[in-house]
Amino acid sequence: MYELVELETTVRIPPTQFTSDVEDAVLKALENDVEGKLFREDDTGEPIGFVVFVDEILDVENEGIFPGDGASYHRVRFRALVFRPVEREVVMGEVTRVKEYGAFVRLGPLDGLLHVSQILDEYMYYDGAREALVGEETGRELKRGDVIKVMIIGVSLNEERPRDSKIALTVKRPGLGKPEWWE
């Protein structure tokens, strides 16, 4: 889910930053260019994850100034904390919203959807007054603020709008759900 990884990219330093220390200018460019965004592997285009923050700059190489653009370009190798939801990973999260169709569970910087069909093996009804899903037979309920253990069963990351990424969850496996359900 969270991982410290080494990444590499090219950053553009505008002429207004030329009087700054190179590492400071590069760090500022990295913060603007990569933090909060989905970072992809250069070679394969595979998503590495969302960069939470840049931890350390490891190496800076000057690539030069290109005709028609007064900025300087630098190839940077850096270490960053990334958030990458992985299918079949089991994680703890907090229920942030409950709707008729399921519950949203906070998983780091993103929420996943725990669809009502993936909660219990019985009909669950929505109690709007308490913002809870309740099992008709067992009376088990899931409400906002509950801490729950879930398994990620589907991931679709949206590079342009990270908050629109889709993470599907389930608790229909032994040892998942609310702690009192772990029997």
Summary of the structure (lengths in Angstrom):
residues: 183
radius of gyration: 21.6
end to end distance: 25.9
largest distance: 71.7
contacts: 531
relative contact order: 0.17
helix: 13%
strand: 52%
